[in-house]
Amino acid sequence: MKKAKVSSKGQIVIPKYLRDALGMSIGKNVLIIKEGEKLILIAEPENPIKGLEKAGEELGLKNIRREIKEE
């Protein structure tokens, strides 16, 4: 876990290795979601449809079905 300070302008610096891992570059938009006491940053995909497809692949429908059956 990395720590970042909030500047007087409300800015934080995302470490380079994390920006590289997410393909974030200068001018790229970031989606921000507040979940309870957490902020979640998501690199906005260039093609939202492909971004959703990729997220679905990573999530795995088999895992979702398994969790539903277990409940």
Buried (B, 14 or more C-beta within 10 A) or exposed (E): EEEEEEEEEEEEEBEEEEBEEBEBEEEEEEEEEEEEEEEEEEBEBEEEEEBEEEEEEEEEEEEEEEEEEEE
